[in-house]
Amino acid sequence: MNKSFLYLIILFLLFASCNKEQDPFQIGKQHIGLLTDSTQVKDLEAIFSKDSIVKSLNDTEFTRNINDIEVFEKGGKKLLSISPRKPLDSTSYIQSVRVFDPRFKTDKKLSTESTFKDIASNYKITRIDNLINTIVVTVNEINASFTIDKKELPANMRFDMSLKMEAVHIPDNAKIKFFFLNWNKTD
């Protein structure tokens, strides 16, 4: 009788230790907190039940059917901007998530307050795109893109759009301007 009671306690402890709660600010390749690459727009109210969700309903030629969904803490702090694959479709999957709050971090502690050195030291850079006012550093390992303002670059590199931008051109202390997660799941 004592053995079966002991086994029952061990089994209970095993199940209890496996029931690990998801960190609401942890970023992975297919998730950001409780939001995953399989989340549909209709699921956002349940996922962010303690936060405020603001849906943009612009459907004009100027906005090109972009209907981003903004997530704010109850106190008003902006957390995320979520872009569905299909505007105004509650069954659409999430296409991209822009991260605003520095509490959201990857497993290697990368956040909106990180620098280029933090990206380069922790992840393999897949691509660097040279745009008009920014450069975009892509890291496929975590489905992320980091935008860095060209003001962070040496003056002689800021205006040359034809320059093939490489990691050695970007100063280590260049700050991240925007941080995006991109998911290419089809609806």
C-alpha positions in Angstrom: 0.0 0.0 0.0 2.8 2.4 0.9 4.6 1.7 -2.4 1.5 2.5 -4.5 1.1 5.8 -2.5 4.8 6.6 -3.1 4.4 5.9 -6.9 1.3 8.1 -7.0 3.2 11.0 -5.4 6.1 10.6 -7.8 3.8 10.5 -10.7 2.0 13.6 -9.5 5.3 15.5 -9.1 6.4 14.5 -12.6 3.2 15.8 -14.1 3.4 19.0 -12.0 6.9 19.7 -13.1 6.0 19.2 -16.8 3.2 21.7 -16.6 5.5 24.7 -17.2 3.7 28.0 -17.9 4.7 29.9 -21.1 6.5 33.2 -20.5 4.3 35.9 -22.0 7.4 37.9 -23.1 9.5 35.1 -24.6 10.2 35.2 -28.3 10.9 32.0 -30.3 11.0 31.1 -34.0 7.2 30.3 -34.1 5.9 32.3 -31.1 6.0 35.5 -29.1 4.5 34.8 -25.7 1.3 33.0 -26.2 1.0 34.2 -29.8 2.1 31.6 -32.4 2.5 31.3 -36.1 -0.8 29.3 -36.1 -2.8 31.9 -34.3 -5.8 33.3 -36.1 -7.1 36.8 -35.7 -10.2 35.5 -33.9 -8.0 34.1 -31.1 -6.3 37.4 -30.2 -9.1 38.4 -27.7 -8.5 35.3 -25.7 -4.7 35.5 -25.8 -4.6 39.1 -24.8 -7.6 39.1 -22.5 -5.8 41.2 -19.9 -4.7 43.8 -22.5 -6.4 46.2 -24.8 -6.7 45.4 -28.5 -7.2 48.1 -31.1 -8.2 47.1 -34.6 -7.6 49.5 -37.4 -10.4 49.3 -39.9 -8.8 51.4 -42.8 -9.8 49.9 -46.1 -8.8 52.5 -48.6 -6.6 52.6 -51.7 -4.1 54.6 -49.6 -3.7 52.0 -46.9 -3.7 49.1 -49.3 -6.0 47.0 -47.1 -3.5 47.0 -44.2 -5.4 46.3 -41.0 -2.9 46.2 -38.2 -4.0 45.2 -34.8 -2.4 47.0 -31.9 -2.0 45.5 -28.5 -1.7 47.8 -25.4 -1.3 47.0 -21.7 -4.2 48.2 -19.6 -2.0 51.2 -18.5 -1.6 52.3 -22.1 1.9 51.0 -23.0 2.1 49.7 -26.6 3.2 46.1 -26.7 2.8 44.8 -30.2 1.5 45.6 -33.7 0.1 42.5 -35.4 -0.5 42.2 -39.2 -2.8 39.5 -40.4 -2.2 37.9 -43.8 -5.7 38.9 -45.0 -7.3 42.1 -43.8 -10.8 42.0 -42.2 -10.7 38.2 -42.0 -11.1 36.7 -38.5 -9.8 33.3 -39.7 -6.6 34.8 -41.2 -3.3 33.8 -39.7 -0.8 36.3 -38.4 1.8 37.4 -41.0 4.0 39.6 -38.9 4.4 41.0 -35.4 6.2 44.3 -34.6 7.7 44.3 -31.1 7.6 47.6 -29.2 8.0 46.6 -25.5 11.6 45.7 -24.4 10.3 43.0 -22.1 9.8 40.8 -25.1 13.1 38.9 -25.5 14.6 35.9 -27.4 16.2 33.1 -25.5 19.5 34.9 -26.1 18.1 38.1 -24.5 17.7 40.1 -27.7 15.1 42.9 -27.4 14.2 46.3 -28.8 16.9 47.7 -26.7 19.6 45.6 -28.2 22.4 46.7 -30.6 23.8 45.3 -33.8 26.6 43.6 -31.9 23.9 41.7 -29.8 22.4 40.4 -33.1 25.7 39.5 -34.7 27.1 37.9 -31.6 24.1 35.6 -31.0 22.6 34.8 -34.4 23.7 34.0 -37.9 22.7 37.0 -40.1 20.9 35.7 -43.2 20.7 39.0 -45.2 21.3 42.7 -44.9 19.1 45.0 -47.1 20.1 48.6 -47.9 17.0 50.8 -48.0 16.5 54.5 -48.3 16.7 55.5 -44.7 17.3 52.2 -43.0 19.0 48.9 -43.2 17.2 45.7 -42.5 19.1 42.8 -40.9 17.3 39.4 -41.4 17.8 36.4 -39.1 16.0 33.4 -40.4 16.9 31.3 -37.3 14.2 33.2 -35.4 12.1 34.5 -38.3 13.1 38.1 -37.4 14.0 41.3 -39.1 15.8 44.2 -37.4 15.6 47.7 -38.8 18.5 50.0 -38.0 18.3 53.7 -38.9 21.1 54.8 -41.3 21.9 57.6 -38.9 23.7 54.9 -36.9 26.1 54.3 -39.9 29.2 56.3 -40.7 28.3 59.4 -42.7 29.9 58.2 -45.9 27.6 55.2 -46.0 24.2 56.8 -45.3 23.3 57.9 -48.8 24.8 55.3 -51.1 21.8 53.0 -52.0 24.0 51.0 -54.4 26.4 49.9 -51.6 26.2 46.2 -50.8 25.8 46.5 -47.1 27.7 43.9 -45.0 28.0 43.3 -41.3 31.4 45.0 -41.1 29.9 48.2 -42.3 27.5 48.4 -39.3 28.9 49.8 -36.0 28.6 47.4 -33.0 26.7 50.0 -31.0 24.1 50.7 -33.8 20.7 50.6 -32.0 17.7 48.6 -33.3 14.9 50.9 -34.5 12.3 48.2 -35.2 12.0 44.5 -34.4 9.7 42.3 -36.5 8.8 38.6 -36.4 7.7 37.3 -39.8 5.6 34.2 -40.3 4.8 32.9 -43.8 2.1 30.5 -43.1 -0.6 30.3 -45.8 -4.3 30.7 -45.1 
